[in-house]
Every structure is written in C-alpha cells, then in structure tokens.
Amino acid sequence: MLTVAFVIYPRVLLGSITLPLEMLTAADHVYRVRHKSDSRLRLHVATLDGQPLESTGIFSIQPTCSLDQLGDIDLLYLPTLWRNPLPVLHRHRRLIPLLQRMASRQTWICAVGTGSCFLAEAGLLDGKPATTHWYFMEAFSRRYPSVDLKRQHLITRAGHLYCAGSVNSVADLTCYFIERFYGPQIARQVESHFSPEIRRSYRQQGYFEGEANLQHHDELMIDAQHWLHEHFAEPLSFADLARHLGMSQRTLNRRFKLATGMSPGRYLQQLRLEQARELLRDTNLPIAEIAMSVGYQDMGYFATLFREQMAQSPTAYRQAVRGKLFAVSLEAKGEP
C-alpha cells in the first residue's frame, strides 16, 4: 500500500495539489487494470483542524483528516501558496514538529514552490540544496541563509526531501515518484497522457545532493555509468566494460545493480530510449535513423522497446510532441 498525503493551508494554489493527485490516481488505475488487483493507493488531505478550507477562487477543499490524525505515510506533499507565504507559515507552526517527525522516519516529502519554506523553517534544509518559486528566491535566501539555494534548478533532492520550483516541476517529480512506486512502464504511460511534449526529465533539471547526478557512492560504478553515457550509441559489450574496470562481468552486474537499482543492460536501454525521445521531439530524422543513432540496428526491436516504455509507438509519440510544440510556437507568435 502506498500512502500519500497533501497538507492544505490558506492561500494554497490548487494546481499544486490536483495535478499530482490526478497523476497518482491515474497510475493506480493503470496498475489495477494491468494486474487485475485492488488499489494500492491511499490518499489523505489534511488541514490544521480537519475543517473544510476555502481556497482562492470559488472552491472549497474537504479534508479527510487533521494534521494530528496523519499516521505513517510514504509521501507528503507541501503545496505552494499565492503571494507571501510567511503569514500562513506563522499561523501553521504546528506543522513544523510534524515535518520533523516525518523526516526522522525517512518519509518522502515534496515541497512545491514556496511550500519549501515549511521545510526550511523546520531546519530540515540547513546545509542542504533546495529551490523555491523564482519570485520568492531573494526573500528565501535572506530568511534561510543556511540553506544551499539552487537558483538554476527547478528540482532539488536532499536525501528524502524534494523541492520543486513550480507546478510544472512537481509534475516531473510526480512522474519520478510513480516510476519508483509503480515502475517505469506505468510512469511513462501516465506521462504520455498528462504532457509528453515539452518536458525535461527529472534527471535533466534536478540537483541531487551527494550524487554528482548519480545516486550512490560506488566510485567504480560511477565510472561505469560515465562510460555507458559516452558509448551508449556504439555496439558495446559489457565484458569490455568489465575489463575496463578491472573486474569480472559477474561482479560488474552485482555491483552495478546494488548501486543503481538496475542491471547494466537496463540502464543502457533507458539511456538509449531517453536520447531517442529527444531526437523524436527535436529533429526530423527518420525513425530508422534515430534507432541506429542510439545504438539499435533493428528498428522493429527499437519500436517494441519504445512502446513498452512509453505506451505508444515512436510515430505516435512524435506526433503528440510535435502537435504541442507547434501550438506553443503559435501562441508565442500571438497567432490564434
């Protein structure tokens, strides 16, 4: 069971709640259909006192519980706020010890926009990377000088603490959470329905503490990852990689999976398909040429792998991407 909670407070921006909530619900629906099983998702919406809350606009939010009634959860969202967050922060000091307790339990906490102020106020971001909404960055930096504010990054991670600088960024982060909880195939299917078009991946736009953008501290396996990034488009042999690192292929497979959570072959496949997505989005190259340029000589095999990951063919993906990009370019020019 995956338990997710959203903390709600005055001036909350509803999009930072409804978008990840709908994405998680969609992922759970796909999971139930594929596995013919019951839901594995439990959702909570918590207010300070458990009472309904009027948001900006015409909507009223009906909570499922109060802050004090939140039990053990896997993932907590702190949504962003309209305008200056400090008045809300001062009225919701009871949230601070709750966040400290959850952090001590290694709960994943995702702060959206100015929601990161709650984490900073709790002292959980001292000496750690964080981001916030661009408009509040100067005030954030002055109020929390001990936080390593990453102004150029829309996503940061410090252990189990995540910050997203915008509502769009929390969608990217939610795809990452879905991949971790439900697997890459369901994550790609949800992503394709919600917005496959102009997003950069979680990895491309994030800053991850202690990772050098790699998720572990095994230096030899970091070398292995760098080697794969440099040679992914070539016909390569993992036996060659093992010799390059001075170890047996069996040891390579064991240590690589321990460090990254996946086999070298799976890691290579994800590298190639990510590059293929960029080429489908940004170039007019024929699909057969794209397949060859990322290391696949058999276009049919490439198309099968792509469909498994993205829940659609390369052609369908390109059409979806190009349609959205064309619409964006017209809007930028002021055309109807």
C-alpha positions in Angstrom: 0.0 0.0 0.0 1.2 3.5 -1.0 0.0 6.2 1.4 0.2 9.8 0.1 -0.9 12.9 2.0 -1.4 16.5 0.9 -1.2 19.2 3.6 -3.6 22.1 2.9 -3.4 25.6 4.2 -4.9 29.1 3.3 -3.8 30.7 0.0 -2.9 27.3 -1.4 -2.5 27.0 -5.2 -4.9 24.2 -6.1 -2.9 23.1 -9.2 0.0 22.0 -7.0 -2.5 19.6 -5.3 -4.8 18.5 -8.1 -2.1 17.8 -10.7 0.0 15.3 -8.7 -3.2 13.8 -7.1 -4.7 13.1 -10.5 -1.4 11.7 -11.8 -1.1 9.3 -8.9 -4.7 8.3 -9.2 -4.1 7.6 -12.9 -1.1 5.5 -12.1 -3.0 3.4 -9.6 -5.8 2.9 -12.1 -3.3 1.6 -14.7 -1.8 -0.7 -12.1 -5.2 -2.1 -11.1 -6.2 -2.8 -14.7 -2.8 -4.4 -15.6 -2.6 -6.6 -12.5 -6.4 -7.1 -12.0 -5.9 -6.2 -8.4 -7.2 -3.8 -5.8 -6.0 -0.3 -5.4 -2.6 0.1 -3.7 -3.0 3.9 -3.2 -4.4 5.5 -0.1 -4.8 9.3 -0.2 -5.2 11.8 2.6 -5.9 15.6 2.5 -5.1 17.2 5.9 -5.9 20.7 7.2 -4.8 22.1 10.5 -8.0 21.3 12.3 -9.7 18.9 9.9 -12.2 21.5 8.8 -13.0 22.5 5.2 -10.9 25.2 3.7 -11.8 27.9 1.3 -9.1 28.2 -1.4 -8.5 31.2 -3.6 -11.3 31.3 -6.1 -14.6 29.5 -5.7 -13.6 26.1 -4.5 -13.8 24.6 -1.0 -11.4 21.8 0.0 -12.9 19.0 2.0 -10.1 17.3 4.1 -10.0 13.7 5.1 -8.3 14.4 8.5 -6.5 16.9 10.6 -2.7 17.2 10.8 -2.7 15.4 14.2 -4.6 12.5 12.7 -2.0 11.8 10.0 -0.4 8.5 10.7 2.5 6.8 8.9 2.7 7.9 5.2 5.1 7.2 2.4 4.9 10.6 0.6 3.9 14.0 1.8 3.2 17.0 -0.5 3.5 20.6 0.7 1.8 22.7 -2.0 2.7 26.2 -3.0 1.0 29.4 -1.9 -0.2 32.6 -3.5 1.9 35.6 -2.6 4.0 35.9 0.6 4.0 32.6 2.4 5.1 33.9 5.8 1.7 34.8 7.2 0.5 31.3 6.6 3.8 29.9 7.9 3.3 31.8 11.2 -0.2 30.6 11.6 0.7 26.9 10.9 3.6 26.4 13.3 2.0 23.1 14.4 3.2 21.7 11.1 6.9 22.1 12.0 7.1 19.3 14.6 5.1 17.1 12.3 7.6 17.6 9.4 10.5 17.0 11.8 8.9 13.7 12.9 8.2 12.6 9.4 11.8 13.5 8.3 13.2 11.4 11.1 11.1 8.4 9.8 12.6 8.9 6.3 9.2 9.9 4.8 9.5 11.3 1.3 8.5 15.0 1.5 7.9 17.0 -1.7 7.6 20.8 -1.2 6.2 22.7 -4.2 7.2 26.4 -4.8 7.0 28.3 -1.6 6.0 25.2 0.3 9.8 24.7 0.7 9.6 27.4 3.4 8.0 24.9 5.7 10.9 22.6 5.4 13.4 25.5 5.8 11.5 26.8 8.9 11.7 23.3 10.4 15.5 23.4 10.0 15.4 20.4 7.7 17.2 22.1 4.8 20.1 23.6 6.7 23.2 22.9 4.7 21.2 21.1 2.1 20.2 22.0 -1.5 16.8 23.4 -2.1 14.8 25.5 -4.5 11.6 27.6 -4.4 9.4 29.8 -6.6 11.6 32.2 -8.5 9.7 35.3 -7.3 10.5 34.4 -3.6 14.1 33.4 -4.0 15.6 36.6 -2.7 13.4 36.7 0.4 14.0 32.9 0.9 17.8 33.4 0.7 17.7 36.2 3.3 15.4 34.3 5.7 17.2 31.0 5.4 20.9 31.8 4.8 21.9 28.2 5.9 20.0 26.7 3.0 22.0 26.0 -0.2 19.6 27.6 -2.6 19.9 26.3 -6.1 18.6 29.2 -8.2 19.3 27.5 -11.6 17.5 24.2 -10.7 13.8 23.6 -10.8 14.1 20.4 -8.8 16.4 19.5 -5.8 16.8 16.4 -3.7 18.5 16.1 -0.4 18.0 12.5 0.7 14.3 12.0 1.1 13.5 15.8 0.9 12.4 17.1 -2.6 11.8 20.7 -3.7 10.0 21.6 -7.0 10.2 25.2 -8.1 6.9 25.3 -9.9 3.7 23.3 -10.6 5.1 22.0 -13.9 8.2 20.8 -12.0 6.0 18.9 -9.5 4.5 17.0 -12.4 8.0 15.9 -13.4 8.8 14.9 -9.8 5.5 13.0 -9.6 6.4 11.0 -12.7 9.6 10.1 -10.8 7.7 9.0 -7.7 5.3 7.0 -9.9 8.3 5.3 -11.5 9.7 4.4 -8.1 6.4 3.1 -6.7 4.7 1.6 -9.8 7.6 1.0 -12.3 8.8 2.8 -15.5 6.1 1.5 -17.8 3.3 2.9 -15.8 5.2 6.2 -15.2 5.7 6.6 -19.0 2.1 5.9 -19.7 0.9 8.5 -17.2 3.4 11.0 -18.5 2.2 10.4 -22.1 -1.3 11.3 -21.0 -0.6 14.3 -19.0 2.1 16.1 -21.0 4.8 14.3 -23.0 5.6 17.3 -25.1 8.0 19.9 -23.8 9.2 18.4 -20.5 12.7 17.8 -19.5 13.1 14.7 -17.3 13.6 14.7 -13.6 17.2 13.9 -14.1 17.9 16.7 -16.6 16.6 19.6 -14.5 17.4 18.4 -10.9 20.1 18.9 -8.4 20.7 15.9 -6.2 22.8 16.2 -3.0 25.8 14.0 -2.9 25.1 12.3 -6.2 27.1 14.1 -8.8 23.8 13.4 -10.5 24.3 9.7 -9.8 22.5 8.0 -6.9 25.3 6.3 -4.9 28.9 6.4 -3.7 30.5 3.4 -5.5 33.2 5.3 -7.5 33.8 2.4 -9.9 30.1 2.1 -10.7 30.1 5.9 -11.3 32.9 5.3 -13.8 30.8 2.6 -15.4 27.9 4.9 -15.7 30.1 7.6 -17.3 31.5 5.0 -19.7 27.9 4.0 -20.7 26.9 7.6 -21.2 29.9 8.1 -23.6 29.5 4.9 -25.6 25.7 4.1 -25.5 25.3 4.7 -29.2 28.0 2.1 -30.1 27.8 -1.6 -30.4 29.2 -2.4 -27.0 30.0 -5.4 -24.8 29.6 -5.5 -21.1 32.6 -7.8 -21.0 34.6 -4.9 -22.4 33.2 -2.6 -19.7 34.1 -5.1 -17.0 37.7 -5.4 -18.4 37.9 -1.6 -18.5 37.0 -1.5 -14.8 39.3 -4.5 -13.9 36.6 -6.8 -12.7 34.6 -9.8 -13.8 31.3 -9.3 -15.6 29.5 -11.1 -12.8 31.0 -8.6 -10.3 30.1 -5.7 -12.5 26.5 -6.9 -12.8 26.2 -7.4 -9.0 27.8 -4.1 -8.0 26.0 -2.1 -10.7 22.6 -3.3 -9.6 23.4 -2.7 -6.0 24.5 0.8 -6.7 21.8 1.9 -9.2 18.9 -0.5 -8.6 19.1 -1.9 -12.2 21.3 -4.1 -14.3 23.8 -2.5 -16.8 21.6 -3.7 -19.6 18.5 -2.0 -18.3 20.5 1.2 -17.6 21.8 1.2 -21.1 18.3 0.7 -22.5 17.0 3.7 -20.6 19.9 5.9 -21.8 19.2 5.0 -25.4 15.4 5.5 -25.2 15.8 8.9 -23.5 18.1 10.0 -26.3 15.6 8.7 -28.8 12.8 10.7 -27.2 14.9 13.9 -27.6 15.6 13.1 -31.2 11.9 12.4 -32.0 11.0 15.7 -30.3 13.7 18.0 -31.7 14.7 16.6 -35.1 13.2 15.5 -38.4 15.3 12.4 -38.6 13.6 9.2 -39.9 12.7 6.8 -37.1 15.0 4.1 -38.6 17.9 6.6 -38.5 17.1 7.6 -34.9 17.1 3.9 -33.9 20.6 3.4 -35.4 21.9 6.6 -33.9 21.1 5.5 -30.3 22.5 2.0 -30.8 19.7 -0.2 -32.3 20.3 -1.8 -35.7 16.9 -3.4 -35.7 14.2 -0.8 -36.0 11.4 -3.3 -35.1 13.2 -4.2 -31.8 13.6 -0.4 -31.1 10.0 0.3 -31.8 8.9 -2.6 -29.4 11.1 -1.3 -26.6 9.9 2.3 -27.1 6.3 1.2 -27.0 6.9 -0.8 -23.8 8.4 2.3 -22.1 6.1 5.0 -23.5 2.9 3.1 -24.1 2.9 4.4 -27.6 4.8 3.9 -30.8 7.7 6.3 -31.8 5.5 7.7 -34.6 2.6 8.4 -32.2 5.0 10.0 -29.7 6.5 12.3 -32.3 3.0 13.3 -33.5 1.9 14.2 -29.9 5.1 16.1 -29.2 5.1 18.0 -32.5 1.5 18.9 -32.1 2.1 20.5 -28.7 5.3 22.2 -29.8 3.6 23.7 -32.8 0.8 25.0 -30.7 3.3 26.6 -28.3 5.2 28.3 -31.1 2.0 29.8 -32.5 1.0 31.1 -29.1 4.4 32.7 -28.7 3.9 34.5 -32.0 0.4 35.7 -30.9 -1.4 33.7 -33.6 -4.9 32.2 -32.8 
